Amino acid sequence: MVAIPKDVPVRDEKYRLYIKGLPCIICGNPKTLAHHQNKRGHGGKSTKCSDLRCLPLCFWHHTGGGTLKHPGAVHNNVKLSGWSFWEKYNIDVEEVIERFNEEYNKERGIE
């Protein structure tokens, strides 16, 4: 039996701070948290993906129950969770993550 190597998540405090400096991608609130989003079908309890897969979400969309105008929260079972959250807002997670990575690298002169 051959062991499949596990991806080692990148930890990058500067990137997390960059993400926290962006507005919530749902409601535009300027105070955000860095939400780590695993690829579809990956992850599970107590697993955290690379910091390079972070998305900016305000408290209400990350942990709370959302708002009347923008319901749901990724880390809460009150309304929406997991991929149904992203589908509700028609957000292509992979596209957004790639765009944030490119913008971050461009700002730092990394191509």
C-alpha positions in Angstrom: 0.0 0.0 0.0 1.4 3.4 -1.0 0.8 6.4 1.3 -0.6 9.5 -0.4 1.3 12.6 0.7 -0.7 15.1 2.5 -0.6 18.8 1.5 1.1 20.9 4.1 -0.9 24.1 4.7 0.9 27.4 4.2 0.8 29.7 7.2 1.2 33.3 6.2 0.3 36.0 8.8 0.9 38.8 6.2 -1.6 37.2 3.9 -4.2 36.8 6.6 -3.8 40.5 7.6 -4.2 41.4 3.9 -7.5 39.4 3.8 -8.7 41.0 7.1 -8.1 44.4 5.5 -10.6 43.7 2.7 -14.4 44.2 3.1 -16.8 41.3 3.6 -17.4 39.7 0.2 -21.1 39.4 1.1 -22.1 42.7 2.7 -19.1 45.0 2.3 -18.6 45.4 6.1 -15.0 46.7 6.5 -14.4 44.7 9.7 -13.6 41.2 8.7 -12.2 37.8 9.7 -10.1 35.6 7.6 -12.3 32.5 6.7 -10.3 29.4 5.7 -12.1 27.7 2.9 -11.2 24.1 2.0 -11.6 22.8 -1.5 -14.9 21.1 -2.1 -14.7 17.5 -0.8 -11.6 18.2 1.3 -11.3 18.9 5.0 -13.3 17.9 8.0 -13.4 18.5 11.7 -10.2 20.1 13.0 -8.6 20.6 9.6 -7.6 24.0 8.4 -6.4 24.6 4.9 -3.7 26.9 3.8 -3.9 30.6 4.7 -3.7 31.3 0.9 -7.3 30.0 0.8 -8.7 32.7 3.1 -11.7 34.8 2.3 -12.8 38.0 4.1 -16.1 37.7 5.9 -17.6 39.9 8.6 -18.5 38.4 12.0 -22.1 37.9 11.0 -21.3 36.1 7.9 -18.4 34.1 9.4 -19.7 33.1 12.8 -23.0 34.8 13.5 -26.4 34.1 12.0 -26.1 36.6 9.1 -28.5 39.5 8.7 -32.1 39.8 7.5 -30.8 41.2 4.2 -27.9 38.7 3.9 -28.7 35.5 5.8 -26.4 32.7 6.8 -23.1 32.1 8.3 -20.3 29.7 7.3 -19.6 28.5 10.8 -23.1 28.3 12.2 -26.0 25.9 11.8 -28.6 28.5 12.3 -29.3 29.3 8.7 -26.7 28.3 6.1 -23.4 26.5 6.3 -20.8 25.0 4.1 -21.2 25.1 0.3 -24.9 26.1 0.5 -23.6 29.4 1.9 -21.5 30.2 -1.2 -24.2 28.9 -3.5 -26.8 31.3 -1.9 -24.6 34.2 -2.8 -23.5 32.8 -6.2 -19.9 33.1 -5.3 -17.3 31.1 -7.2 -15.0 30.4 -4.3 -12.0 29.2 -6.4 -12.2 32.2 -8.7 -12.3 34.7 -5.7 -9.4 32.9 -3.9 -7.3 33.0 -7.1 -8.1 36.7 -7.6 -7.1 37.6 -4.0 -3.9 35.7 -4.4 -3.1 37.5 -7.6 -3.9 40.9 -6.2 -1.8 40.2 -3.1 1.2 39.1 -5.2 0.8 42.0 -7.5 0.8 44.5 -4.6 4.1 43.0 -3.4 5.7 42.8 -6.8 5.5 39.0 -7.1 4.4 37.8 -10.4 
